[in-house]
Amino acid sequence: MLIAKIALGLFGLGVVVFIHELGHFLAARFVGINVDAFSIGWGKPILKKKIGNTEYRLGMFPIGGYCKMQGDSDHSNEAYENLEKGIEPEKGSYHAASPAKRILVCLAGPLFNLIFAIILLCFLWGFGFEIKTLDNRIVLASEVTEEIYPADIAGLKTGDRIIEINGKKVSYYHEIQENIALNPEKNLPITIDRDGEIYHFRITPSLDKSTGTGKIGVYFWTDTVIDTVFEDSPAMKAGIKPGDIITAANSLPVQNSIDLLKIMEPRPDQLVLDIDRSGISQQVILNSEDFEKELGITWEIIKYRTPNLSIPAAVAKGVKEGYKTLVISITSLRLLFKGIDLTQAVSGPVRITYMMGDMAAQGFGQGVGTGFRFLIDFIALISIAICVMNLLPLPILDGGMIILFLVEIIRKKPASPKAISIFQTCGMVIIFTLMAFALFGDIMYFIRR
């Protein structure tokens, strides 16, 4: 299973990188820059063929690819020093192109990632897909941890239904998460339904420094109706069946899954469950060694399928979802400067690869269609994230090169080699620092797992 997850993750990340490099390649050819090599995959070429000025390669490691342009070097100021001396670059080389053309080449990679993500989202919404979620009823986290959270301060109670946040209607728990996560430390109007009565409050999500997102201290409310009992699990051995409703545990009433979790948390010697099975009350008993971590069950959740949209409607929805993801990515970057824990909040390529593969594997476990949906959705998310990251004004990244070329347009000549060297050195320090945090975070992520 681990190998399958890694393979799926590498495939997804490879597609995203390949699309990025394809954008640079096509833009370079369009503006007249020669491309020495375009490779699918990295490492020693196992297949190669030269067509015109370009050698097309198939790398030993089929992950992503690269585009090597004539006269382009990210690691040397030689080209800028030659320009400073008045030495004209060779025709067809990277630096022989005007700065505006070089900007177009730099923009093309991130732009292709964005367009590719939107196409994937249009495809998803056009064919429709099943969504599994929970409703908008909440349980206060303070009932489990005995801490005070923004939800407690605002006046929310367990059993409330959150129906609107910051002017946006919410019907499902994932919509609550989305609206709260993107607005840490902002005072938001919130509307709840409490036993049929409508109440209005204001709430300020706190910043979770481990994730860089907002939180208010609520869990989802799940009725204790059993959906699945896993093979050879403690629940199956005890005789629990799908459709059973757990009404009490160790003589304490159970209204939701959190109630049961609180009773199980201290690891009692026995767990006596009162069960309603088709209107008939029964009891099952589990010893503590039988439920060391989990009972081996899942609860009934909400399942619905999105409609198959027409082509215009799917395009509109894909663009809307792509824009929303783009805003989320930019907002997440802004939160990096608010003192969050970079080792947890910033994922490196190892963790991204695993997470992509893990999500896809979970989806395929629920069906081929669900697996492809999860994989495509995650590829779209990473593609947009790479678009945003590459446009940061840091050397090596496309955004840093665009800054240099804009300076060249304004000055009507390139920046001095010394200034470029300082700019690149500072950028490299930042990039390698972030990479170190990401790598350390990836290692800690797998240790914690």
C-alpha positions as MATLAB code, in Angstrom:
seq = 'MLIAKIALGLFGLGVVVFIHELGHFLAARFVGINVDAFSIGWGKPILKKKIGNTEYRLGMFPIGGYCKMQGDSDHSNEAYENLEKGIEPEKGSYHAASPAKRILVCLAGPLFNLIFAIILLCFLWGFGFEIKTLDNRIVLASEVTEEIYPADIAGLKTGDRIIEINGKKVSYYHEIQENIALNPEKNLPITIDRDGEIYHFRITPSLDKSTGTGKIGVYFWTDTVIDTVFEDSPAMKAGIKPGDIITAANSLPVQNSIDLLKIMEPRPDQLVLDIDRSGISQQVILNSEDFEKELGITWEIIKYRTPNLSIPAAVAKGVKEGYKTLVISITSLRLLFKGIDLTQAVSGPVRITYMMGDMAAQGFGQGVGTGFRFLIDFIALISIAICVMNLLPLPILDGGMIILFLVEIIRKKPASPKAISIFQTCGMVIIFTLMAFALFGDIMYFIRR';
ca = [
       0.000    0.000    0.000;
       2.859    2.384    0.846;
       4.465    1.765   -2.550;
       1.128    2.444   -4.261;
       0.739    5.718   -2.353;
       4.262    6.838   -3.281;
       3.696    5.877   -6.924;
       0.426    7.812   -7.099;
       2.003   10.820   -5.390;
       5.025   10.828   -7.708;
       2.747   10.564  -10.719;
       0.608   13.504   -9.590;
       3.557   15.734   -8.678;
       5.324   14.738  -11.886;
       2.352   15.814  -13.988;
       2.268   19.216  -12.280;
       6.002   19.830  -12.825;
       5.802   18.625  -16.428;
       2.955   21.037  -17.212;
       4.994   23.874  -15.680;
       8.044   23.121  -17.832;
       5.854   22.636  -20.911;
       4.635   26.207  -20.447;
       8.207   27.523  -20.445;
       9.061   25.378  -23.495;
       6.143   26.515  -25.665;
       6.598   30.176  -24.699;
      10.337   30.032  -25.474;
       9.692   28.575  -28.909;
       6.961   31.157  -29.520;
       9.247   34.157  -28.837;
      12.204   32.711  -30.770;
      14.381   31.360  -27.951;
      16.106   28.100  -28.860;
      15.522   25.189  -26.508;
      18.555   22.914  -26.245;
      16.720   20.127  -24.442;
      13.228   19.286  -23.284;
      12.952   16.262  -21.060;
      10.096   14.192  -19.713;
      11.557   12.933  -16.459;
      14.936   13.508  -14.829;
      18.263   11.723  -14.797;
      20.223   10.070  -17.569;
      18.164    9.920  -20.788;
      17.048    6.413  -21.711;
      15.630    7.701  -25.000;
      16.525   10.849  -26.908;
      15.952   12.291  -30.345;
      17.005   15.625  -31.788;
      14.427   17.465  -33.874;
      15.613   20.818  -35.180;
      17.550   22.631  -32.440;
      15.950   20.696  -29.585;
      16.864   17.326  -28.149;
      13.790   15.588  -26.747;
      14.591   13.228  -23.882;
      12.921   10.603  -21.761;
      14.648   10.612  -18.380;
      15.446    7.580  -16.251;
      13.193    8.902  -13.466;
       9.752    9.676  -14.935;
       9.027   12.546  -12.563;
       8.267   15.975  -14.005;
      10.771   17.254  -16.521;
      12.879   20.250  -17.447;
      13.378   22.780  -20.220;
      16.970   23.838  -20.967;
      17.121   27.032  -23.047;
      20.120   28.203  -25.011;
      22.331   30.524  -22.983;
      20.153   30.302  -19.856;
      21.936   29.728  -16.549;
      20.433   30.163  -13.118;
      23.785   29.619  -11.428;
      26.092   32.102  -13.183;
      26.232   35.833  -13.847;
      28.375   35.287  -16.944;
      25.619   36.398  -19.312;
      25.066   39.629  -17.351;
      28.813   40.293  -17.181;
      29.057   39.888  -20.964;
      26.169   42.317  -21.430;
      27.914   44.768  -19.093;
      31.005   44.526  -21.327;
      28.945   45.110  -24.457;
      29.253   41.523  -25.741;
      26.096   40.687  -27.663;
      24.498   37.324  -26.810;
      24.208   34.713  -29.539;
      21.047   34.973  -31.648;
      18.332   32.639  -30.411;
      19.760   32.513  -26.913;
      17.790   33.360  -23.772;
      19.455   36.731  -23.188;
      19.211   37.749  -26.842;
      15.448   37.986  -26.392;
      13.974   41.251  -25.154;
      13.163   41.444  -21.413;
       9.452   41.500  -22.277;
       9.817   38.179  -24.111;
      11.763   36.695  -21.207;
       9.004   37.819  -18.839;
       6.491   36.002  -21.054;
       8.592   32.834  -20.860;
       8.789   33.084  -17.061;
       5.057   33.731  -16.744;
       4.131   30.842  -19.018;
       5.131   28.118  -16.517;
       2.923   29.328  -13.630;
       0.166   30.315  -16.089;
       0.105   26.808  -17.554;
      -0.216   25.411  -14.010;
      -3.198   27.670  -13.353;
      -4.898   26.872  -16.667;
      -4.231   23.160  -16.212;
      -5.810   23.231  -12.727;
      -8.885   25.036  -14.034;
      -9.257   22.491  -16.868;
      -9.116   19.657  -14.330;
     -11.744   21.371  -12.164;
     -13.980   21.963  -15.198;
     -13.654   18.265  -16.014;
     -14.627   17.265  -12.463;
     -17.650   19.514  -12.273;
     -18.751   18.617  -15.790;
     -19.009   14.909  -15.016;
     -20.122   15.399  -11.413;
     -18.874   13.512   -8.364;
     -19.993   12.167   -5.009;
     -19.365   14.267   -1.921;
     -19.201   12.765    1.557;
     -19.568   15.302    4.322;
     -21.227   16.132    7.634;
     -23.908   18.642    8.432;
     -23.501   22.013   10.117;
     -24.243   20.898   13.686;
     -21.361   21.338   16.142;
     -19.903   20.039   19.400;
     -17.776   22.411   21.489;
     -14.155   21.255   21.756;
     -14.070   22.648   25.294;
     -16.237   19.717   26.399;
     -13.310   17.418   25.555;
     -10.211   19.478   26.329;
     -11.617   21.749   29.081;
      -9.965   24.752   27.408;
     -11.669   27.991   26.404;
     -11.982   28.619   22.665;
     -13.410   31.427   20.504;
     -16.646   29.440   20.155;
     -17.118   29.497   23.944;
     -16.327   33.209   24.146;
     -18.802   33.962   21.356;
     -21.603   32.113   23.163;
     -22.003   29.017   20.957;
     -23.290   25.765   22.464;
     -23.071   22.085   21.636;
     -25.936   21.164   19.308;
     -26.024   24.551   17.573;
     -26.239   24.590   13.790;
     -24.025   27.202   12.143;
     -26.008   28.470    9.167;
     -24.071   31.584    8.142;
     -20.510   32.914    8.551;
     -19.439   36.366    7.438;
     -22.523   36.704    5.250;
     -22.046   33.296    3.559;
     -24.641   30.561    3.941;
     -23.277   27.240    5.201;
     -25.030   23.884    5.102;
     -22.178   21.454    5.735;
     -19.269   21.135    8.135;
     -16.605   21.438    5.422;
     -18.043   24.864    4.566;
     -17.654   25.908    8.212;
     -14.027   24.741    8.150;
     -13.291   26.610    4.923;
     -14.743   29.918    6.118;
     -13.045   29.746    9.518;
      -9.655   28.514    8.262;
      -9.236   31.465    5.893;
     -10.091   34.162    8.436;
      -7.862   33.853   11.515;
      -7.944   36.814   13.906;
     -10.814   38.469   12.011;
     -14.017   39.443   13.801;
     -16.751   37.629   11.882;
     -20.552   37.756   12.147;
     -21.970   34.270   12.650;
     -25.573   33.042   12.654;
     -26.720   29.858   14.376;
     -29.909   27.849   14.636;
     -30.495   26.708   18.229;
     -33.522   24.439   18.525;
     -35.343   26.409   15.834;
     -34.430   29.831   17.231;
     -32.045   32.038   15.215;
     -29.215   33.804   17.062;
     -26.543   36.199   15.819;
     -23.051   36.386   17.338;
     -19.606   37.667   16.461;
     -16.605   35.367   16.611;
     -12.841   35.856   16.180;
     -11.055   32.657   15.059;
      -7.661   32.188   16.677;
      -4.588   31.452   14.562;
      -3.490   27.824   14.755;
       0.284   28.205   14.463;
       0.767   24.552   13.596;
      -1.307   24.827   10.419;
      -1.475   28.550    9.672;
      -5.283   28.462    9.665;
      -8.063   29.861   11.816;
      -9.896   27.775   14.416;
     -12.824   28.388   16.754;
     -12.801   25.182   18.816;
     -15.633   23.059   17.463;
     -16.020   19.463   16.316;
     -18.610   18.096   13.939;
     -21.710   16.521   15.449;
     -22.191   12.955   14.233;
     -25.209   10.904   15.233;
     -24.134    7.486   16.522;
     -25.678    5.509   13.681;
     -23.159    2.901   12.531;
     -22.488    2.795    8.794;
     -19.626    0.292    8.499;
     -18.158   -2.383   10.768;
     -14.663   -3.400    9.692;
     -13.695   -7.033    9.277;
     -12.148   -8.625   12.407;
     -12.552   -5.350   14.347;
     -13.443   -5.192   18.076;
     -16.925   -4.037   17.077;
     -17.498   -7.014   14.756;
     -16.242   -9.451   17.400;
     -18.657   -7.895   19.907;
     -21.566   -8.411   17.516;
     -22.149   -4.810   16.469;
     -23.764   -4.438   13.032;
     -24.283   -1.662   10.464;
     -27.460    0.277   11.245;
     -27.066   -0.105   15.006;
     -27.504    3.081   17.038;
     -25.364    3.513   20.159;
     -27.517    5.238   22.774;
     -25.377    4.894   25.907;
     -21.941    3.758   27.069;
     -21.166    2.625   30.619;
     -24.619    3.897   31.656;
     -23.872    7.417   30.342;
     -26.075    8.807   27.555;
     -24.478    9.103   24.115;
     -25.933   11.626   21.681;
     -23.003   11.989   19.293;
     -19.637   10.451   18.482;
     -17.791   12.921   20.732;
     -19.814   11.726   23.738;
     -18.606    8.177   23.051;
     -15.020    9.378   22.550;
     -15.041   11.086   25.967;
     -16.196    7.884   27.649;
     -13.571    5.774   25.850;
     -10.693    8.227   26.368;
      -9.756    7.202   29.959;
      -9.645    3.527   28.843;
     -12.186    1.999   31.248;
     -11.777   -1.703   32.101;
     -14.980   -2.438   30.234;
     -17.085   -0.638   27.677;
     -20.764   -1.525   27.972;
     -22.684   -0.202   24.980;
     -26.467    0.163   24.858;
     -27.577   -0.359   21.276;
     -30.832    0.251   19.476;
     -31.176   -2.328   16.697;
     -34.350   -1.847   14.656;
     -36.167   -0.545   17.752;
     -34.951   -3.336   20.031;
     -32.546   -2.444   22.874;
     -29.455   -4.604   23.313;
     -26.174   -4.497   25.201;
     -22.670   -5.440   24.065;
     -19.558   -5.569   26.252;
     -15.965   -4.939   25.171;
     -12.906   -5.337   27.393;
     -10.284   -2.581   27.377;
      -7.775   -4.717   25.453;
     -10.378   -5.124   22.707;
     -10.595   -1.413   21.918;
      -7.064   -0.159   22.481;
      -7.452    2.596   19.860;
     -10.650    2.208   17.842;
     -13.796    0.132   17.736;
     -13.445   -0.426   13.996;
     -16.579    1.376   12.859;
     -17.596    4.367   10.798;
     -20.631    6.566   11.329;
     -23.298    7.380    8.801;
     -22.495   10.614    6.979;
     -24.157   12.753    4.352;
     -23.609   11.614    0.767;
     -24.754   13.469   -2.312;
     -23.723   13.731   -5.927;
     -23.137   16.996   -7.733;
     -25.112   17.372  -10.976;
     -23.532   16.801  -14.391;
     -23.069   20.370  -15.623;
     -23.259   21.590  -19.188;
     -19.981   22.676  -20.802;
     -20.560   26.438  -20.173;
     -21.688   25.776  -16.584;
     -18.720   23.448  -15.952;
     -16.284   26.043  -17.299;
     -17.842   28.752  -15.112;
     -17.690   26.488  -12.050;
     -14.122   25.402  -12.805;
     -12.965   29.014  -13.127;
     -14.762   29.942   -9.909;
     -13.220   27.041   -7.968;
      -9.792   27.752   -9.466;
     -10.018   31.397   -8.415;
     -11.099   30.375   -4.910;
      -8.134   28.007   -4.590;
      -5.807   30.735   -5.892;
      -7.056   33.135   -3.199;
      -6.604   30.423   -0.547;
      -3.001   29.841   -1.676;
      -2.181   33.553   -1.548;
      -3.850   33.922    1.848;
      -1.838   30.966    3.168;
       1.389   32.662    2.082;
       0.421   35.825    3.955;
      -0.060   33.801    7.135;
       3.560   32.578    6.976;
       4.584   35.971    8.358;
       2.381   35.684   11.463;
       4.690   33.510   13.520;
       3.329   30.098   12.550;
       5.345   26.912   13.043;
       6.998   26.453    9.635;
       8.017   22.867   10.388;
       4.336   21.896   10.581;
       2.644   24.415    8.300;
       5.078   24.212    5.357;
       5.102   20.921    3.442;
       8.085   19.812    1.413;
       7.999   17.627   -1.712;
       8.258   14.417    0.331;
       5.167   15.182    2.405;
       3.264   16.564   -0.600;
       4.029   13.392   -2.580;
       2.884   11.177    0.305;
      -0.247   13.233    1.004;
      -1.233   13.206   -2.666;
      -0.734    9.449   -2.873;
      -2.463    8.846    0.465;
      -5.517   10.865   -0.551;
      -5.730    9.104   -3.918;
      -5.297    5.675   -2.277;
      -8.099    6.425    0.192;
     -10.286    7.471   -2.706;
      -9.545    4.331   -4.731;
     -10.414    2.345   -1.614;
     -13.926    3.779   -1.952;
     -14.120    3.175   -5.705;
     -12.262    3.930   -8.928;
     -14.316    7.069   -9.602;
     -13.717    8.444   -6.106;
     -10.004    7.687   -6.386;
      -9.639    9.602   -9.636;
     -11.680   12.458   -8.201;
      -9.419   12.748   -5.137;
      -6.268   12.532   -7.257;
      -7.452   15.109   -9.807;
      -8.650   17.459   -7.058;
      -5.288   17.297   -5.266;
      -3.306   17.717   -8.505;
      -5.334   20.862   -9.232;
      -4.633   22.190   -5.724;
      -0.868   21.547   -5.963;
      -0.757   22.973   -9.490;
      -2.232   26.266   -8.285;
       0.059   26.280   -5.237;
       3.097   25.837   -7.512;
       1.805   28.675   -9.698;
       1.696   31.001   -6.693;
       5.015   29.849   -5.210;
       6.863   30.309   -8.501;
       5.665   33.892   -8.790;
       7.260   34.901   -5.481;
       9.886   37.619   -6.098;
      12.824   35.356   -5.233;
      15.755   34.358   -7.460;
      15.630   30.899   -9.049;
      11.854   31.237   -8.999;
      10.076   32.749  -11.994;
       8.906   35.718   -9.941;
      12.496   36.701   -9.109;
      13.526   36.593  -12.754;
      10.505   38.705  -13.702;
      11.635   41.343  -11.182;
      15.087   41.454  -12.791;
      13.618   41.803  -16.259;
      11.249   44.583  -15.129;
      14.280   46.436  -13.731;
      15.948   45.946  -17.092;
      12.957   47.480  -18.886;
      12.902   50.490  -16.528;
      16.691   51.066  -16.684;
      16.843   50.182  -20.391;
      19.745   47.937  -19.508;
      20.259   44.963  -17.170;
      20.959   45.471  -13.492;
      24.647   45.376  -12.624;
      26.165   41.906  -12.121;
      27.013   42.873   -8.515;
      23.393   43.836   -7.738;
      22.158   40.651   -9.381;
      24.640   38.604   -7.375;
      23.454   40.161   -4.080;
      19.820   39.630   -5.092;
      20.466   35.995   -5.963;
      22.456   35.345   -2.783;
      19.709   36.755   -0.553;
      17.107   34.761   -2.435;
      19.105   31.565   -2.182;
      19.394   31.994    1.583;
      15.607   32.390    1.856;
      14.902   29.449   -0.456;
      17.302   27.085    1.309;
      15.972   28.178    4.718;
      12.421   27.360    3.645;
      13.618   24.069    2.157;
      15.347   23.194    5.437;
      12.167   23.943    7.403;
      10.113   21.937    4.905;
      12.504   18.954    5.026;
      12.630   18.986    8.822;
       8.844   19.305    8.896;
       8.485   16.358    6.505;
      10.730   14.205    8.707;
       8.787   15.169   11.865;
       5.492   14.539   10.059;
       6.436   10.924    9.351;
       7.900   10.430   12.837;
       4.610   11.637   14.376;
       2.687    9.256   12.125;
];
